[in-house]
């Protein structure tokens, strides 16, 4: 009965996914006809503007989401934690450099990295290296770098600033965690199950597991992208432009505001550059970089996941370190560069 119910759940999820895909394709292909329909004649122009901004963000971001989830799924299925652990040297400081390099070649966004880090720590990865891995992978991996370059190809300062500040913040926090916790166990001992079971109880090949993992992750991250794109479009259309310019032109207020938005919007790092680019004409370059660094390190969804996997005190300390370090490093960057 349990297996039968699980199969029904899989079929139901596939049908819902196909329905959503069909709605998106129809909306995209026939958007002009829909907009020209007399039913929509009485809608305010601002609503249509929201729709235009919302769709433009989604259309630019979805290809990078698809690329990221499939690469992540391949790694999830075919690469074991033992393969990664063999690369880590015993020296705690040399290990930071190796982990930073691994972050550059490990294309997983923040939506999937916390369970991976937990498994690595359980298999012997030092806590401070796990923390560096957690902070760097969602930002400096090739898919995110590519999406950031595409979104800010006319402003490379944002691309370089995002990568450089992310690495610097991760190193600082990794050293503090090493000094403060001395690699004491900070995992919740009662969490013993895997983070995701993409087989859904059905025996299948690794390639089928890859497809299921990719589809699950796409819908998990897609809803945050849709929510973030919608809020960003509403924010731009309905918030008074003069108020935005007043906030966005000040280094202190714009940085704090963009970090707060990054936390609340909880956008996948493979797509957040497109949301950030939509604020480019209003906010300072430094605050845009703060948005792109802070969000993948700490947002609503990964905060909840951290509380599920790590001890409460460690999570609060890490949240404070991320917030203070990103803000401080960003302010130094804005006044020096």
C-alpha positions in Angstrom: 0.0 0.0 0.0 2.9 2.4 0.9 4.7 1.8 -2.4 1.4 2.2 -4.3 0.8 5.5 -2.5 4.3 6.7 -3.3 3.9 5.9 -7.0 0.7 7.9 -7.0 2.5 10.8 -5.4 5.1 10.6 -8.1 2.5 10.6 -10.9 0.6 13.4 -9.2 3.8 15.5 -9.0 4.6 14.8 -12.6 1.1 15.8 -13.8 1.2 19.0 -11.8 4.7 19.8 -13.3 3.5 19.2 -16.8 0.4 21.4 -16.2 2.5 24.3 -14.9 4.9 23.9 -17.8 1.9 23.9 -20.2 0.5 27.1 -18.6 3.9 28.8 -18.9 4.4 27.8 -22.5 0.8 29.0 -23.5 1.3 32.2 -21.6 4.6 32.9 -23.2 3.5 32.0 -26.8 0.2 33.8 -26.7 1.1 36.7 -24.4 0.4 39.4 -27.0 -3.1 37.9 -27.7 -3.8 37.8 -24.0 -2.7 41.4 -23.5 -4.8 42.6 -26.5 -7.9 40.8 -25.3 -10.7 43.3 -24.4 -11.0 41.6 -20.9 -7.7 43.3 -20.0 -8.5 46.7 -21.4 -9.6 48.1 -18.0 -6.6 46.9 -16.1 -4.2 49.7 -14.8 -1.0 50.1 -16.8 1.0 49.4 -13.7 -0.4 45.8 -13.6 0.7 45.2 -17.1 4.1 46.7 -16.2 4.4 44.3 -13.3 3.7 41.5 -15.7 6.3 42.6 -18.2 9.1 43.0 -15.5 8.1 39.7 -13.9 8.2 37.7 -17.2 11.5 39.3 -18.3 13.2 38.2 -15.0 11.8 34.7 -15.3 12.8 34.2 -19.0 16.4 35.3 -18.3 16.7 33.2 -15.2 15.1 29.8 -16.0 17.9 28.5 -18.3 20.4 28.9 -15.5 18.2 27.3 -13.0 17.8 24.3 -15.4 21.6 24.1 -15.9 22.3 24.3 -12.2 19.8 21.6 -11.1 20.9 19.1 -13.7 24.6 19.5 -12.8 23.7 19.4 -9.1 21.6 16.2 -9.8 24.6 14.5 -11.5 26.9 15.3 -8.6 24.3 14.2 -6.1 23.9 10.8 -7.8 27.5 10.0 -9.0 29.9 11.8 -6.7 30.2 10.5 -3.1 31.4 12.5 -0.1 34.4 10.1 0.2 35.6 11.4 -3.2 35.5 15.0 -1.9 37.0 14.1 1.5 40.1 12.6 0.0 41.0 16.0 -1.4 41.1 17.8 2.0 44.5 18.1 3.6 45.1 17.7 7.3 46.4 21.2 7.9 43.4 23.4 9.0 44.6 26.5 7.2 45.7 24.8 4.0 42.4 23.1 4.0 40.6 26.5 3.6 42.4 27.1 0.3 41.5 23.7 -1.0 37.8 24.1 0.0 37.7 27.5 -1.7 39.0 25.9 -4.9 36.4 23.1 -4.6 33.7 25.7 -4.3 34.7 27.1 -7.7 34.3 23.7 -9.4 31.3 22.4 -7.4 28.1 23.7 -9.0 25.5 23.4 -6.3 23.3 26.3 -5.1 22.4 27.1 -1.5 19.1 25.1 -1.8 21.1 21.8 -1.8 24.4 22.6 -0.2 23.4 22.3 3.5 22.6 18.6 3.5 25.8 17.9 1.5 27.9 19.8 4.1 26.2 18.0 6.9 27.1 14.6 5.4 30.7 15.7 4.8 31.0 16.9 8.4 29.6 13.5 9.7 32.3 11.8 7.6 35.1 13.8 9.2 35.3 17.2 7.4 36.3 19.8 10.0 33.6 22.2 11.1 35.4 25.3 9.9 36.0 23.8 6.5 32.4 22.7 6.2 31.4 26.3 7.0 33.7 27.7 4.3 32.3 25.2 1.9 28.8 26.1 2.9 29.4 29.8 2.2 31.4 29.7 -1.0 29.9 26.9 -3.1 26.5 28.7 -3.7 28.3 31.9 -5.0 31.6 31.0 -6.7 30.5 27.9 -8.6 30.6 28.1 -12.4 26.9 28.2 -13.0 26.4 31.2 -10.7 29.4 33.0 -12.1 28.1 32.5 -15.6 24.6 33.8 -14.6 26.1 36.8 -12.8 28.3 37.6 -15.9 25.2 37.3 -18.1 23.1 39.6 -15.9 25.9 42.2 -15.3 28.0 41.8 -18.5 27.9 45.6 -18.8 29.1 46.1 -15.2 31.9 43.7 -14.5 32.6 45.4 -11.2 29.6 43.5 -9.8 30.9 40.1 -11.1 34.4 40.6 -9.7 33.1 42.2 -6.5 30.7 39.3 -5.8 33.4 36.6 -6.2 36.1 38.5 -4.3 33.9 39.5 -1.4 32.3 36.1 -1.1 35.8 34.4 -0.8 37.0 37.1 1.7 33.8 36.7 3.9 34.1 32.9 3.8 37.8 33.0 4.9 37.1 35.4 7.7 34.1 33.4 9.1 35.9 30.1 8.6 38.9 31.3 10.8 36.5 32.6 13.4 34.6 29.4 13.5 37.9 27.4 13.9 38.9 29.7 16.8 35.5 29.7 18.5 34.4 26.1 18.2 37.7 24.2 17.7 35.8 21.7 15.5 33.5 20.5 18.3 30.5 18.6 17.1 27.7 21.1 16.2 25.4 18.7 14.3 22.0 17.7 15.7 22.5 14.0 16.5 18.9 13.0 16.0 19.0 13.8 12.2 20.0 10.5 10.7 18.0 10.3 7.5 19.2 11.6 4.1 18.3 15.1 3.2 16.3 14.1 0.1 15.1 10.8 -1.2 14.6 11.3 -4.9 13.9 7.7 -5.5 10.5 8.0 -3.8 10.8 4.4 -2.6 11.0 3.1 -6.2 14.0 1.0 -7.4 15.6 2.9 -10.3 18.8 3.4 -12.2 21.2 6.2 -11.3 20.2 8.1 -14.4 16.5 8.0 -13.4 17.5 9.1 -9.9 19.3 12.0 -11.5 16.2 13.0 -13.5 14.0 12.8 -10.4 16.5 14.8 -8.3 16.7 17.5 -11.0 12.9 17.7 -11.3 12.4 17.9 -7.5 15.1 20.6 -7.2 13.8 22.6 -10.1 10.3 22.8 -8.5 11.8 23.5 -5.1 14.0 26.4 -6.4 11.5 27.5 -9.0 8.8 28.5 -6.5 11.4 30.8 -4.7 12.4 32.3 -8.0 8.8 33.0 -9.0 8.1 34.5 -5.6 11.2 36.6 -5.7 10.6 37.8 -9.3 7.0 38.8 -8.4 8.1 40.7 -5.3 10.9 42.4 -7.2 8.6 43.5 -10.0 6.0 44.8 -7.5 8.7 46.5 -5.6 9.9 48.4 -8.7 6.5 49.3 -10.0 4.7 50.4 -6.9 7.3 51.8 -4.6 7.8 55.5 -5.0 10.8 56.1 -7.2 12.0 59.1 -5.3 12.0 57.1 -2.0 14.0 54.4 -3.7 16.5 56.9 -5.0 16.9 58.4 -1.5 17.5 54.9 0.0 19.5 53.5 -2.9 21.9 56.4 -3.2 23.1 56.1 0.4 25.8 53.4 0.9 24.6 52.5 4.5 20.8 52.4 4.0 21.0 50.8 0.5 23.4 48.0 1.8 21.1 47.2 4.7 18.0 47.3 2.6 19.4 45.0 -0.1 20.7 42.5 2.5 17.2 42.5 4.1 15.6 41.9 0.7 18.1 39.1 -0.1 17.2 37.4 3.2 13.4 37.7 2.6 13.2 36.9 -1.1 15.3 33.7 -0.7 16.1 33.4 -4.4 18.3 30.6 -5.6 21.9 31.8 -6.3 21.7 30.6 -9.9 19.0 33.2 -10.6 19.4 36.0 -8.0 21.7 38.0 -10.3 18.7 38.7 -12.6 16.7 40.0 -9.7 19.6 42.1 -8.5 20.1 43.5 -12.1 16.6 44.9 -12.0 17.6 47.1 -9.1 20.8 48.3 -10.8 19.6 51.7 -11.8 18.4 52.5 -8.3 20.9 51.1 -5.8 24.6 51.5 -5.4 27.0 48.9 -6.8 28.1 47.9 -3.3 24.6 47.3 -2.1 23.9 45.1 -5.2 27.0 43.1 -4.4 25.9 42.8 -0.8 22.6 41.4 -2.1 24.4 38.8 -4.2 26.8 37.8 -1.4 24.4 37.8 1.6 21.4 36.0 0.0 23.2 32.7 -0.9 24.9 32.7 2.5 21.8 33.4 4.6 18.1 33.6 3.7 14.9 32.3 5.1 15.0 28.9 3.5 18.6 27.9 4.3 18.2 29.4 7.8 15.4 27.0 8.5 17.5 24.1 7.1 20.4 25.1 9.2 18.3 25.0 12.4 17.2 21.5 11.3 20.7 20.2 10.9 22.9 22.1 13.3 22.7 23.1 17.0 20.8 26.2 17.7 23.7 28.2 19.3 26.0 27.5 16.3 23.3 28.6 13.9 22.7 31.9 15.8 26.5 32.6 15.9 26.9 31.8 12.2 23.9 34.1 11.3 25.4 36.9 13.3 28.9 36.4 11.7 27.5 36.3 8.2 25.4 39.5 8.7 28.1 41.5 10.4 30.9 40.4 8.1 29.1 40.9 4.8 27.9 44.4 5.9 31.4 45.4 7.2 33.3 44.1 4.1 30.8 45.7 1.8 31.1 49.1 3.5 34.9 48.9 3.3 34.6 47.9 -0.4 32.3 50.9 -1.1 34.6 53.4 0.6 37.9 52.0 -0.8 37.1 51.1 -4.3 
